[in-house]
Amino acid sequence: MPAYEEDLAEFSRYNTQVLGISVDNVPSLEAWAKNMGGLSYPLLSDFWPHGQVSLKYGILREEGLCERALFVVDKQGILRYIDIHPIGDQPDNAQIFEVLRKLS
């Protein structure tokens, strides 16, 4: 999440809204964001009903956690890019910017 924070100006160049979403509850997300020094983009809770958004996007695990995934949704609500990767990996933002360039 800090990598997205660092590149918000670049995301802005593509008229893009960065959102974070987690199956954790709101107090947990607030504490986590505060611990990281805060975030200037929205961090959403998919806690109740637990994981419904993650389930609809196909990334909810059996144990109730969600995969680490990136989605690019255009202004018409069409899903244009999906990247699901190991939870410990931080993908390079350059990949997302390449997708955004192609959509521009």
TORPA-4810 file (N, C-alpha, C, O; in nm, 3 decimals):
<nodes>
NODE_1_0.081_-0.119_0.000_0.000_0.000_0.000_0.086_0.127_0.000_0.050_0.224_-0.066_M
NODE_2_0.199_0.128_0.072_0.283_0.248_0.066_0.334_0.278_-0.075_0.353_0.395_-0.110_P
NODE_3_0.357_0.175_-0.156_0.405_0.197_-0.293_0.301_0.272_-0.376_0.336_0.354_-0.461_A
NODE_4_0.174_0.245_-0.351_0.069_0.318_-0.422_0.065_0.462_-0.374_0.047_0.554_-0.453_Y
NODE_5_0.081_0.480_-0.244_0.084_0.615_-0.186_0.196_0.697_-0.250_0.177_0.813_-0.286_E
NODE_6_0.313_0.636_-0.263_0.428_0.705_-0.321_0.405_0.745_-0.466_0.459_0.846_-0.512_E
NODE_7_0.325_0.668_-0.539_0.302_0.693_-0.681_0.167_0.757_-0.711_0.121_0.752_-0.825_D
NODE_8_0.103_0.818_-0.612_-0.030_0.877_-0.635_-0.029_0.983_-0.744_-0.125_0.995_-0.820_L
NODE_9_0.079_1.061_-0.753_0.086_1.163_-0.858_0.083_1.098_-0.997_0.020_1.150_-1.089_A
NODE_10_0.152_0.986_-1.011_0.152_0.915_-1.140_0.014_0.857_-1.170_-0.034_0.864_-1.283_E
NODE_11_-0.052_0.799_-1.069_-0.188_0.750_-1.089_-0.280_0.865_-1.130_-0.366_0.848_-1.216_F
NODE_12_-0.261_0.979_-1.070_-0.342_1.097_-1.102_-0.326_1.138_-1.248_-0.422_1.185_-1.310_S
NODE_13_-0.209_1.123_-1.302_-0.185_1.155_-1.445_-0.278_1.076_-1.536_-0.314_1.123_-1.644_R
NODE_14_-0.316_0.958_-1.492_-0.406_0.873_-1.572_-0.551_0.884_-1.527_-0.635_0.802_-1.563_Y
NODE_15_-0.579_0.989_-1.446_-0.715_1.012_-1.397_-0.770_0.886_-1.329_-0.882_0.843_-1.354_N
NODE_16_-0.688_0.829_-1.243_-0.715_0.701_-1.177_-0.737_0.721_-1.028_-0.664_0.797_-0.963_T
NODE_17_-0.836_0.652_-0.973_-0.862_0.652_-0.829_-0.808_0.522_-0.771_-0.851_0.413_-0.810_Q
NODE_18_-0.714_0.533_-0.679_-0.662_0.416_-0.609_-0.753_0.388_-0.490_-0.788_0.479_-0.415_V
NODE_19_-0.791_0.262_-0.472_-0.869_0.217_-0.358_-0.803_0.092_-0.301_-0.756_0.007_-0.376_L
NODE_20_-0.799_0.082_-0.171_-0.757_-0.041_-0.106_-0.879_-0.108_-0.048_-0.971_-0.040_-0.002_G
NODE_21_-0.882_-0.239_-0.049_-0.995_-0.311_0.010_-0.941_-0.434_0.081_-0.848_-0.500_0.035_I
NODE_22_-1.001_-0.463_0.196_-0.956_-0.575_0.278_-1.077_-0.637_0.346_-1.180_-0.572_0.366_S
NODE_23_-1.065_-0.765_0.381_-1.173_-0.831_0.454_-1.166_-0.802_0.604_-1.247_-0.853_0.680_V
NODE_24_-1.071_-0.719_0.647_-1.061_-0.680_0.787_-1.169_-0.578_0.822_-1.224_-0.512_0.734_D
NODE_25_-1.198_-0.566_0.951_-1.299_-0.468_0.993_-1.240_-0.327_0.994_-1.118_-0.310_0.987_N
NODE_26_-1.327_-0.227_1.003_-1.286_-0.087_0.993_-1.184_-0.049_1.102_-1.083_0.012_1.069_V
NODE_27_-1.207_-0.083_1.230_-1.106_-0.046_1.330_-0.968_-0.106_1.302_-0.866_-0.041_1.325_P
NODE_28_-0.964_-0.228_1.252_-0.836_-0.290_1.218_-0.768_-0.216_1.103_-0.647_-0.192_1.106_S
NODE_29_-0.846_-0.180_1.002_-0.790_-0.108_0.888_-0.740_0.030_0.930_-0.634_0.074_0.885_L
NODE_30_-0.815_0.097_1.016_-0.773_0.229_1.063_-0.642_0.219_1.141_-0.552_0.302_1.123_E
NODE_31_-0.631_0.119_1.228_-0.508_0.099_1.306_-0.391_0.066_1.214_-0.281_0.116_1.234_A
NODE_32_-0.415_-0.019_1.116_-0.310_-0.058_1.022_-0.261_0.063_0.942_-0.141_0.084_0.929_W
NODE_33_-0.355_0.142_0.889_-0.318_0.260_0.812_-0.242_0.360_0.899_-0.143_0.419_0.855_A
NODE_34_-0.287_0.380_1.022_-0.220_0.471_1.114_-0.078_0.424_1.142_0.015_0.504_1.147_K
NODE_35_-0.061_0.293_1.161_0.070_0.235_1.187_0.166_0.259_1.070_0.287_0.269_1.090_N
NODE_36_0.111_0.268_0.949_0.194_0.293_0.831_0.217_0.441_0.807_0.286_0.479_0.712_M
NODE_37_0.161_0.525_0.891_0.177_0.669_0.873_0.061_0.733_0.799_0.066_0.850_0.764_G
NODE_38_-0.044_0.655_0.776_-0.164_0.706_0.710_-0.162_0.685_0.559_-0.056_0.667_0.499_G
NODE_39_-0.278_0.687_0.501_-0.296_0.676_0.357_-0.385_0.791_0.312_-0.476_0.831_0.383_L
NODE_40_-0.358_0.843_0.196_-0.440_0.953_0.146_-0.543_0.908_0.043_-0.611_0.991_-0.018_S
NODE_41_-0.555_0.778_0.024_-0.659_0.724_-0.064_-0.750_0.633_0.019_-0.709_0.587_0.126_Y
NODE_42_-0.872_0.608_-0.028_-0.967_0.529_0.052_-0.923_0.385_0.075_-0.870_0.319_-0.014_P
NODE_43_-0.946_0.339_0.196_-0.923_0.201_0.234_-1.057_0.146_0.279_-1.112_0.191_0.380_L
NODE_44_-1.110_0.050_0.207_-1.245_0.000_0.228_-1.245_-0.135_0.299_-1.154_-0.216_0.283_L
NODE_45_-1.349_-0.157_0.378_-1.365_-0.282_0.451_-1.469_-0.370_0.384_-1.583_-0.329_0.362_S
NODE_46_-1.429_-0.492_0.353_-1.518_-0.594_0.296_-1.551_-0.695_0.407_-1.550_-0.816_0.385_D
NODE_47_-1.580_-0.642_0.524_-1.596_-0.726_0.643_-1.736_-0.784_0.660_-1.751_-0.901_0.697_F
NODE_48_-1.839_-0.704_0.633_-1.975_-0.754_0.655_-2.067_-0.714_0.543_-2.073_-0.595_0.512_W
NODE_49_-2.138_-0.804_0.480_-2.120_-0.948_0.501_-1.980_-0.989_0.456_-1.932_-0.948_0.350_P
NODE_50_-1.917_-1.069_0.538_-1.774_-1.097_0.525_-1.735_-1.141_0.384_-1.781_-1.243_0.333_H
NODE_51_-1.648_-1.060_0.323_-1.587_-1.097_0.197_-1.677_-1.100_0.075_-1.642_-1.164_-0.024_G
NODE_52_-1.789_-1.033_0.077_-1.881_-1.040_-0.037_-1.821_-0.981_-0.164_-1.841_-1.036_-0.273_Q
NODE_53_-1.749_-0.872_-0.152_-1.684_-0.813_-0.270_-1.574_-0.905_-0.318_-1.563_-0.932_-0.438_V
NODE_54_-1.493_-0.954_-0.226_-1.385_-1.046_-0.262_-1.440_-1.173_-0.328_-1.382_-1.224_-0.423_S
NODE_55_-1.550_-1.221_-0.277_-1.615_-1.339_-0.335_-1.659_-1.311_-0.478_-1.638_-1.393_-0.567_L
NODE_56_-1.720_-1.195_-0.500_-1.767_-1.160_-0.635_-1.652_-1.144_-0.733_-1.668_-1.171_-0.853_K
NODE_57_-1.537_-1.102_-0.685_-1.419_-1.088_-0.771_-1.338_-1.217_-0.778_-1.236_-1.223_-0.848_Y
NODE_58_-1.381_-1.321_-0.707_-1.316_-1.452_-0.716_-1.185_-1.462_-0.642_-1.100_-1.543_-0.679_G
NODE_59_-1.167_-1.382_-0.537_-1.039_-1.384_-0.466_-1.052_-1.416_-0.318_-0.955_-1.401_-0.243_I
NODE_60_-1.170_-1.459_-0.274_-1.188_-1.496_-0.133_-1.141_-1.639_-0.113_-1.188_-1.730_-0.180_L
NODE_61_-1.049_-1.658_-0.019_-1.000_-1.791_0.013_-1.098_-1.861_0.107_-1.178_-1.795_0.174_R
NODE_62_-1.092_-1.994_0.112_-1.178_-2.073_0.200_-1.169_-2.030_0.345_-1.270_-2.029_0.416_E
NODE_63_-1.049_-1.994_0.390_-1.030_-1.959_0.530_-1.075_-1.816_0.562_-1.058_-1.771_0.675_E
NODE_64_-1.132_-1.746_0.466_-1.189_-1.613_0.491_-1.098_-1.497_0.460_-1.137_-1.382_0.475_G
NODE_65_-0.976_-1.525_0.417_-0.884_-1.420_0.374_-0.902_-1.398_0.225_-0.964_-1.480_0.157_L
NODE_66_-0.848_-1.290_0.174_-0.854_-1.272_0.029_-0.714_-1.271_-0.029_-0.616_-1.240_0.040_C
NODE_67_-0.706_-1.305_-0.154_-0.580_-1.302_-0.226_-0.533_-1.158_-0.239_-0.613_-1.065_-0.228_E
NODE_68_-0.404_-1.140_-0.263_-0.355_-1.007_-0.299_-0.379_-0.993_-0.448_-0.328_-1.071_-0.528_R
NODE_69_-0.457_-0.894_-0.483_-0.495_-0.879_-0.623_-0.506_-0.732_-0.660_-0.536_-0.647_-0.577_A
NODE_70_-0.482_-0.705_-0.786_-0.499_-0.571_-0.842_-0.604_-0.580_-0.952_-0.604_-0.672_-1.033_L
NODE_71_-0.692_-0.481_-0.954_-0.794_-0.474_-1.057_-0.795_-0.332_-1.113_-0.783_-0.235_-1.038_F
NODE_72_-0.809_-0.321_-1.242_-0.832_-0.191_-1.306_-0.971_-0.198_-1.365_-1.001_-0.281_-1.451_V
NODE_73_-1.056_-0.107_-1.317_-1.194_-0.098_-1.364_-1.207_0.038_-1.431_-1.173_0.141_-1.372_V
NODE_74_-1.257_0.039_-1.555_-1.268_0.167_-1.624_-1.391_0.245_-1.579_-1.468_0.198_-1.495_D
NODE_75_-1.409_0.363_-1.633_-1.518_0.452_-1.590_-1.656_0.397_-1.623_-1.756_0.441_-1.565_K
NODE_76_-1.663_0.301_-1.713_-1.790_0.237_-1.745_-1.816_0.115_-1.656_-1.918_0.048_-1.672_Q
NODE_77_-1.724_0.088_-1.564_-1.739_-0.026_-1.474_-1.692_-0.157_-1.533_-1.721_-0.264_-1.478_G
NODE_78_-1.619_-0.151_-1.644_-1.568_-0.273_-1.709_-1.431_-0.308_-1.651_-1.341_-0.225_-1.646_I
NODE_79_-1.418_-0.432_-1.609_-1.293_-0.482_-1.554_-1.194_-0.498_-1.669_-1.217_-0.577_-1.761_L
NODE_80_-1.083_-0.423_-1.665_-0.987_-0.420_-1.775_-0.857_-0.494_-1.746_-0.782_-0.527_-1.838_R
NODE_81_-0.829_-0.520_-1.618_-0.701_-0.582_-1.583_-0.716_-0.652_-1.450_-0.777_-0.600_-1.357_Y
NODE_82_-0.659_-0.771_-1.441_-0.656_-0.848_-1.316_-0.515_-0.901_-1.297_-0.455_-0.956_-1.389_I
NODE_83_-0.463_-0.886_-1.176_-0.334_-0.943_-1.141_-0.348_-1.002_-1.001_-0.360_-0.929_-0.903_D
NODE_84_-0.346_-1.134_-0.992_-0.349_-1.204_-0.864_-0.212_-1.264_-0.844_-0.162_-1.338_-0.929_I
NODE_85_-0.150_-1.234_-0.731_-0.013_-1.277_-0.709_0.007_-1.318_-0.564_-0.079_-1.291_-0.480_H
NODE_86_0.118_-1.383_-0.533_0.143_-1.429_-0.396_0.130_-1.315_-0.296_0.173_-1.202_-0.321_P
NODE_87_0.071_-1.346_-0.182_0.039_-1.244_-0.083_0.162_-1.170_-0.032_0.151_-1.055_0.011_I
NODE_88_0.277_-1.232_-0.036_0.400_-1.167_0.010_0.467_-1.080_-0.094_0.562_-1.009_-0.062_G
NODE_89_0.421_-1.085_-0.218_0.483_-1.009_-0.326_0.418_-0.872_-0.343_0.296_-0.858_-0.331_D
NODE_90_0.500_-0.774_-0.370_0.452_-0.640_-0.405_0.481_-0.621_-0.553_0.597_-0.607_-0.593_Q
NODE_91_0.377_-0.621_-0.636_0.402_-0.603_-0.780_0.456_-0.464_-0.809_0.430_-0.369_-0.735_P
NODE_92_0.529_-0.454_-0.915_0.586_-0.327_-0.958_0.474_-0.240_-1.017_0.399_-0.285_-1.104_D
NODE_93_0.464_-0.118_-0.970_0.360_-0.028_-1.021_0.376_-0.001_-1.170_0.280_0.040_-1.236_N
NODE_94_0.495_-0.023_-1.224_0.516_-0.001_-1.367_0.420_-0.086_-1.451_0.377_-0.043_-1.557_A
NODE_95_0.387_-0.206_-1.404_0.292_-0.291_-1.476_0.154_-0.225_-1.485_0.090_-0.226_-1.589_Q
NODE_96_0.111_-0.168_-1.373_-0.019_-0.103_-1.371_-0.017_0.020_-1.461_-0.113_0.045_-1.534_I
NODE_97_0.091_0.097_-1.455_0.100_0.217_-1.539_0.099_0.181_-1.687_0.044_0.255_-1.768_F
NODE_98_0.160_0.069_-1.722_0.155_0.023_-1.862_0.012_-0.007_-1.905_-0.030_0.030_-2.015_E
NODE_99_-0.064_-0.073_-1.818_-0.206_-0.101_-1.847_-0.281_0.030_-1.861_-0.360_0.047_-1.954_V
NODE_100_-0.258_0.123_-1.770_-0.329_0.253_-1.776_-0.292_0.330_-1.902_-0.378_0.395_-1.962_L
NODE_101_-0.166_0.322_-1.944_-0.124_0.388_-2.068_-0.202_0.332_-2.187_-0.248_0.407_-2.273_R
NODE_102_-0.217_0.200_-2.191_-0.287_0.136_-2.302_-0.436_0.171_-2.302_-0.499_0.176_-2.408_K
NODE_103_-0.492_0.196_-2.185_-0.634_0.232_-2.176_-0.661_0.379_-2.205_-0.774_0.419_-2.231_L
NODE_104_-0.555_0.461_-2.201_-0.571_0.606_-2.222_-0.604_0.637_-2.366_-0.622_0.754_-2.401_S
</nodes>
